[in-house]
Amino acid sequence: MDVIKIKGTDDTPNVILDAENNIIEFSGRSLPEDVVTFYAPAIQWIEEYAKNPNPKTNVIFRLEYFNTASSKALLDILLKFEDILNEGNEVVVQWYYQEDDEDMLEAGEEYSEIVDIPFEMHSY
């Protein structure tokens, strides 16, 4: 599979999708003008990855901020990984948040209640 690396900006997150090295990471700030267009390559990659996933998939979210439109895209991404889990593969979400950022902690907790994927919460 091709590796996707999108360098983050002030409004878009860093995205690394690398099946061979088992790195799936979204980090930084997510408030792109066109959320659907920005996340489309990632969603397509995950759909392709789902056909032959690694035995264990770690999905890392290290977001500082995301807007409401991004929250829907992130849920769509998590639902794709839930499908991978439901096919009998191991999936774990690593949710990182700044120690004093209760909003980001709560966002991770809310996602963990919506999707049936194990979440590991990490403060830094």
ROMIGU-497579 format. One record per residue: residue in three letters; x, y, z negated of N, C-alpha, C in turn; residue number from 1. Coordinates in steps of 0.001 Angstrom, whole numbers, plus 500000, padded with zeros to 6 digits. Each point is the difference from the previous one (the first is absolute). Layout:
+--------+--------+--------+--------+--------+--------+--------+--------+--------+--------+-----+
| residu |    n_X |    n_Y |    n_Z |   ca_X |   ca_Y |   ca_Z |    c_X |    c_Y |    c_Z | num |
+--------+--------+--------+--------+--------+--------+--------+--------+--------+--------+-----+
|    ala |      X |      Y |      Z |      X |      Y |      Z |      X |      Y |      Z | NUM |
...
+--------+--------+--------+--------+--------+--------+--------+--------+--------+--------+-----+
END
This chain:
+--------+--------+--------+--------+--------+--------+--------+--------+--------+--------+-----+
| residu |    n_X |    n_Y |    n_Z |   ca_X |   ca_Y |   ca_Z |    c_X |    c_Y |    c_Z | num |
+--------+--------+--------+--------+--------+--------+--------+--------+--------+--------+-----+
|    met | 500832 | 498806 | 500000 | 499168 | 501194 | 500000 | 500867 | 501244 | 500000 |   1 |
|    asp | 499504 | 501003 | 500660 | 500697 | 501281 | 500008 | 499961 | 500622 | 498607 |   2 |
|    val | 501040 | 500737 | 499684 | 500058 | 500761 | 498765 | 499440 | 501388 | 500286 |   3 |
|    ile | 499166 | 500474 | 499102 | 499496 | 501369 | 500112 | 500584 | 500794 | 498848 |   4 |
|    lys | 500655 | 501114 | 500348 | 500500 | 500935 | 498993 | 499536 | 501389 | 500405 |   5 |
|    ile | 499187 | 500584 | 499153 | 499511 | 501357 | 500240 | 500574 | 500879 | 498906 |   6 |
|    lys | 500792 | 500970 | 500412 | 500604 | 500907 | 499020 | 498955 | 500988 | 499511 |   7 |
|    gly | 499905 | 500116 | 498700 | 499008 | 500876 | 499397 | 500300 | 501471 | 500220 |   8 |
|    thr | 498952 | 500785 | 499892 | 500095 | 501458 | 500047 | 499330 | 500543 | 498742 |   9 |
|    asp | 499790 | 501294 | 499947 | 499282 | 500584 | 498861 | 498565 | 499490 | 499936 |  10 |
|    asp | 499449 | 499594 | 501161 | 498593 | 499602 | 500065 | 499781 | 498515 | 500282 |  11 |
|    thr | 501057 | 499279 | 500336 | 499832 | 498587 | 500339 | 501003 | 499153 | 499221 |  12 |
|    pro | 499602 | 498790 | 499665 | 500889 | 499154 | 499205 | 501068 | 499313 | 500842 |  13 |
|    asn | 501057 | 499564 | 499322 | 500936 | 499048 | 500590 | 499269 | 498673 | 500103 |  14 |
|    val | 500148 | 499332 | 501122 | 499396 | 498683 | 500170 | 501081 | 499064 | 500527 |  15 |
|    ile | 500190 | 498887 | 499312 | 500924 | 498963 | 500462 | 499215 | 498699 | 500063 |  16 |
|    leu | 499964 | 499409 | 501183 | 499331 | 498723 | 500210 | 501013 | 499077 | 500653 |  17 |
|    asp | 500591 | 499125 | 499205 | 501100 | 499150 | 500442 | 499753 | 498583 | 499470 |  18 |
|    ala | 499390 | 499167 | 500821 | 499643 | 498641 | 499575 | 501236 | 499162 | 499710 |  19 |
|    glu | 501018 | 500119 | 500831 | 501189 | 499158 | 499853 | 500666 | 500203 | 498644 |  20 |
|    asn | 500060 | 501248 | 499532 | 500611 | 500305 | 498711 | 498970 | 500120 | 498877 |  21 |
|    asn | 498751 | 499691 | 500314 | 498896 | 500031 | 499040 | 499899 | 501357 | 499304 |  22 |
|    ile | 500057 | 501062 | 500797 | 499847 | 501356 | 499474 | 498760 | 500624 | 500627 |  23 |
|    ile | 499023 | 500255 | 499158 | 498788 | 500704 | 500431 | 499801 | 501097 | 498969 |  24 |
|    glu | 500258 | 501236 | 500413 | 500024 | 501083 | 499025 | 499402 | 501274 | 500571 |  25 |
|    phe | 499215 | 500657 | 499151 | 499429 | 501313 | 500295 | 500432 | 500904 | 498857 |  26 |
|    ser | 500694 | 501101 | 500315 | 500500 | 500863 | 498935 | 499927 | 501466 | 500417 |  27 |
|    gly | 499882 | 500858 | 498992 | 499967 | 501442 | 500253 | 498599 | 500563 | 499882 |  28 |
|    arg | 499710 | 500953 | 500859 | 498708 | 500698 | 499976 | 499203 | 499640 | 501254 |  29 |
|    ser | 498695 | 499783 | 499818 | 499160 | 499633 | 501136 | 498814 | 500952 | 500114 |  30 |
|    leu | 500156 | 500970 | 500870 | 498905 | 500888 | 500353 | 500114 | 500416 | 501456 |  31 |
|    pro | 500098 | 499003 | 500899 | 500128 | 500336 | 501426 | 498721 | 500637 | 500525 |  32 |
|    glu | 500160 | 500842 | 501027 | 498823 | 500635 | 500593 | 499050 | 498969 | 500576 |  33 |
|    asp | 500544 | 499008 | 500698 | 499192 | 498953 | 500601 | 500404 | 498662 | 499376 |  34 |
|    val | 499307 | 499639 | 498938 | 500340 | 498801 | 499237 | 499890 | 498748 | 500864 |  35 |
|    val | 498939 | 499898 | 500782 | 499765 | 498809 | 500813 | 501156 | 499775 | 500971 |  36 |
|    thr | 500407 | 501063 | 500691 | 501099 | 499888 | 500963 | 501312 | 499670 | 499291 |  37 |
|    phe | 500240 | 500632 | 498847 | 501253 | 499756 | 499291 | 500108 | 498544 | 499547 |  38 |
|    tyr | 498939 | 499464 | 499416 | 500059 | 498649 | 499437 | 499721 | 498889 | 501011 |  39 |
|    ala | 499543 | 500334 | 501199 | 499663 | 498972 | 500995 | 501159 | 499036 | 500280 |  40 |
|    pro | 501232 | 500473 | 500218 | 501094 | 499055 | 500257 | 500232 | 499047 | 498822 |  41 |
|    ala | 499864 | 500497 | 498781 | 500197 | 499147 | 498821 | 498912 | 498938 | 499926 |  42 |
|    ile | 498770 | 500390 | 500241 | 498896 | 499042 | 499940 | 500145 | 498951 | 501099 |  43 |
|    gln | 500397 | 500428 | 501188 | 500220 | 499038 | 501092 | 501131 | 499034 | 499644 |  44 |
|    trp | 501067 | 500516 | 499404 | 501126 | 499160 | 499610 | 499551 | 498966 | 498969 |  45 |
|    ile | 499219 | 500430 | 499010 | 499526 | 499089 | 498956 | 499102 | 498923 | 500601 |  46 |
|    glu | 499159 | 500373 | 500958 | 499143 | 499011 | 500662 | 500848 | 498957 | 500728 |  47 |
|    glu | 501079 | 500436 | 500626 | 500904 | 499066 | 500678 | 500753 | 499152 | 498966 |  48 |
|    tyr | 500458 | 500634 | 498932 | 500703 | 499310 | 498921 | 499117 | 498913 | 499383 |  49 |
|    ala | 498715 | 500263 | 499890 | 499058 | 499069 | 499374 | 499931 | 498662 | 500740 |  50 |
|    lys | 500366 | 499996 | 501267 | 499964 | 498752 | 500782 | 501084 | 499024 | 499561 |  51 |
|    asn | 501103 | 500534 | 499462 | 501103 | 499154 | 499548 | 500745 | 500709 | 498864 |  52 |
|    pro | 499334 | 500138 | 498851 | 500619 | 500768 | 498916 | 501093 | 499216 | 499286 |  53 |
|    asn | 500824 | 500719 | 499260 | 500991 | 499371 | 499143 | 499267 | 499230 | 498896 |  54 |
|    pro | 500642 | 498989 | 499413 | 499348 | 499249 | 498922 | 499589 | 500907 | 498834 |  55 |
|    lys | 500837 | 501017 | 499724 | 499656 | 500991 | 498977 | 500193 | 501387 | 500593 |  56 |
|    thr | 498993 | 500822 | 499841 | 500052 | 501360 | 500518 | 499928 | 500974 | 498835 |  57 |
|    asn | 500994 | 500864 | 499894 | 499987 | 501105 | 499032 | 499648 | 501268 | 500751 |  58 |
|    val | 498971 | 500667 | 499546 | 499589 | 501263 | 500603 | 500282 | 501090 | 498973 |  59 |
|    ile | 500858 | 500935 | 500374 | 500431 | 501036 | 499061 | 499337 | 501328 | 500359 |  60 |
|    phe | 499340 | 500574 | 498997 | 499464 | 501360 | 500129 | 500731 | 500848 | 498979 |  61 |
|    arg | 500696 | 501022 | 500515 | 500761 | 500915 | 499149 | 499585 | 501415 | 500410 |  62 |
|    leu | 498701 | 500258 | 499863 | 499455 | 501261 | 500486 | 499965 | 501058 | 498902 |  63 |
|    glu | 500344 | 501209 | 500386 | 499943 | 501119 | 499064 | 498621 | 500643 | 500030 |  64 |
|    tyr | 499380 | 499965 | 501180 | 498685 | 500626 | 500164 | 499365 | 499454 | 501268 |  65 |
|    phe | 498684 | 499843 | 499997 | 499273 | 499730 | 501233 | 498632 | 500651 | 499918 |  66 |
|    asn | 499523 | 500454 | 501164 | 498708 | 500676 | 500042 | 498874 | 498986 | 500180 |  67 |
|    thr | 498765 | 500493 | 499988 | 498838 | 499121 | 500079 | 499983 | 499198 | 501293 |  68 |
|    ala | 500334 | 500630 | 501111 | 500003 | 499279 | 501275 | 501032 | 498879 | 499979 |  69 |
|    ser | 501145 | 500256 | 499406 | 501030 | 498962 | 499898 | 499545 | 498853 | 499105 |  70 |
|    ser | 499206 | 500293 | 498983 | 499565 | 498945 | 499087 | 499213 | 498924 | 500738 |  71 |
|    lys | 499222 | 500387 | 500990 | 499253 | 499032 | 500810 | 500963 | 499154 | 500831 |  72 |
|    ala | 501006 | 500623 | 500598 | 500988 | 499250 | 500792 | 500763 | 499030 | 499109 |  73 |
|    leu | 500353 | 500433 | 498798 | 500715 | 499114 | 499079 | 499127 | 498808 | 499609 |  74 |
|    leu | 498702 | 500258 | 499796 | 499092 | 498891 | 499702 | 499924 | 499038 | 501175 |  75 |
|    asp | 499927 | 500525 | 501218 | 499982 | 499132 | 501186 | 501248 | 499116 | 500038 |  76 |
|    ile | 501142 | 500582 | 499685 | 501257 | 499254 | 499974 | 499943 | 498900 | 498930 |  77 |
|    leu | 499536 | 500364 | 498819 | 499909 | 499013 | 498922 | 499040 | 498867 | 500358 |  78 |
|    leu | 498914 | 500322 | 500671 | 499042 | 498961 | 500406 | 500628 | 499025 | 500993 |  79 |
|    lys | 500887 | 500495 | 500861 | 500710 | 499115 | 500938 | 500895 | 499031 | 499223 |  80 |
|    phe | 500655 | 500502 | 498964 | 500845 | 499121 | 499196 | 499160 | 499041 | 499155 |  81 |
|    glu | 498807 | 500424 | 499606 | 499094 | 499093 | 499291 | 499626 | 498824 | 500908 |  82 |
|    asp | 499783 | 500273 | 501289 | 499717 | 498927 | 500959 | 501168 | 499010 | 500069 |  83 |
|    ile | 501233 | 500531 | 499989 | 501182 | 499135 | 500032 | 500032 | 499116 | 498752 |  84 |
|    leu | 499697 | 500585 | 498851 | 499950 | 499252 | 498746 | 498928 | 498910 | 500073 |  85 |
|    asn | 498842 | 500342 | 500537 | 498892 | 499051 | 500081 | 500280 | 498841 | 500954 |  86 |
|    glu | 501014 | 500168 | 500857 | 500404 | 498912 | 500904 | 500987 | 499051 | 499317 |  87 |
|    gly | 500261 | 500237 | 498713 | 500859 | 499082 | 499249 | 501438 | 500458 | 499848 |  88 |
|    asn | 500281 | 501243 | 500339 | 501352 | 500544 | 499866 | 500074 | 500848 | 498728 |  89 |
|    glu | 501207 | 500130 | 499477 | 500186 | 500805 | 498798 | 500219 | 501463 | 500386 |  90 |
|    val | 499241 | 500872 | 499356 | 500127 | 501438 | 500229 | 499997 | 500690 | 498637 |  91 |
|    val | 500931 | 500912 | 499798 | 500053 | 500795 | 498776 | 500196 | 501456 | 500396 |  92 |
|    val | 499226 | 500875 | 499379 | 500161 | 501443 | 500212 | 500815 | 500560 | 498845 |  93 |
|    gln | 501071 | 500694 | 500343 | 500823 | 500714 | 499028 | 499585 | 501476 | 500074 |  94 |
|    trp | 499309 | 500485 | 498982 | 499489 | 501369 | 500002 | 500860 | 500842 | 499061 |  95 |
|    tyr | 500751 | 500926 | 500566 | 500878 | 500867 | 499224 | 499355 | 501370 | 499820 |  96 |
|    tyr | 500164 | 500560 | 498807 | 499469 | 501332 | 499712 | 500933 | 500680 | 499000 |  97 |
|    gln | 500054 | 501316 | 500089 | 500817 | 500743 | 499046 | 499372 | 499872 | 498621 |  98 |
|    glu | 500834 | 499867 | 499016 | 499546 | 499693 | 498640 | 498889 | 500927 | 499513 |  99 |
|    asp | 500065 | 501269 | 500372 | 499012 | 500963 | 499524 | 498877 | 500252 | 501011 | 100 |
|    asp | 499897 | 499173 | 501038 | 498997 | 500206 | 501049 | 498824 | 499044 | 499791 | 101 |
|    glu | 499082 | 500429 | 499141 | 498847 | 499155 | 499680 | 499097 | 499786 | 501205 | 102 |
|    asp | 499913 | 500982 | 500889 | 499154 | 499847 | 501189 | 500485 | 498861 | 500887 | 103 |
|    met | 501314 | 499904 | 500196 | 500531 | 498941 | 500854 | 499873 | 498643 | 499313 | 104 |
|    leu | 500165 | 499954 | 498688 | 499779 | 498767 | 499249 | 498545 | 499555 | 500164 | 105 |
|    glu | 499072 | 500930 | 499819 | 498575 | 499668 | 500128 | 499656 | 499559 | 501417 | 106 |
|    ala | 500611 | 500618 | 500994 | 499749 | 499596 | 501382 | 500411 | 498545 | 500203 | 107 |
|    gly | 501169 | 499628 | 499496 | 500453 | 498617 | 500098 | 499063 | 499048 | 499280 | 108 |
|    glu | 499543 | 500407 | 498821 | 499072 | 499157 | 499243 | 498683 | 499823 | 500751 | 109 |
|    glu | 499518 | 501086 | 500624 | 498748 | 499917 | 500759 | 500150 | 499073 | 501202 | 110 |
|    tyr | 501099 | 500133 | 500723 | 500227 | 499094 | 501134 | 500066 | 498548 | 499519 | 111 |
|    ser | 500642 | 499779 | 498858 | 500155 | 498627 | 499506 | 498646 | 499393 | 499632 | 112 |
|    glu | 499020 | 500851 | 499689 | 498657 | 499503 | 499703 | 499197 | 499738 | 501270 | 113 |
|    ile | 500323 | 500707 | 501073 | 499251 | 499863 | 501257 | 500456 | 498777 | 500783 | 114 |
|    val | 501300 | 499810 | 500089 | 500530 | 498877 | 500780 | 500478 | 498905 | 499058 | 115 |
|    asp | 499897 | 498779 | 500457 | 500377 | 498847 | 499196 | 501440 | 499606 | 500310 | 116 |
|    ile | 500920 | 500890 | 499625 | 501437 | 499782 | 500179 | 500657 | 500319 | 498661 | 117 |
|    pro | 500963 | 499191 | 499572 | 500719 | 500359 | 498773 | 500755 | 501328 | 500172 | 118 |
|    phe | 499837 | 500883 | 499044 | 500709 | 501281 | 499975 | 500981 | 499987 | 498849 | 119 |
|    glu | 501205 | 500498 | 500254 | 500971 | 500233 | 498939 | 500230 | 501506 | 499938 | 120 |
|    met | 499687 | 500584 | 498855 | 500124 | 501443 | 499836 | 501374 | 500310 | 499415 | 121 |
|    his | 500682 | 500991 | 500608 | 501342 | 500373 | 499567 | 500071 | 501527 | 499853 | 122 |
|    ser | 500397 | 500467 | 498835 | 500223 | 501442 | 499849 | 501503 | 500272 | 500119 | 123 |
|    tyr | 500313 | 501203 | 500418 | 501412 | 500397 | 500119 | 500175 | 501412 | 499573 | 124 |
+--------+--------+--------+--------+--------+--------+--------+--------+--------+--------+-----+
END
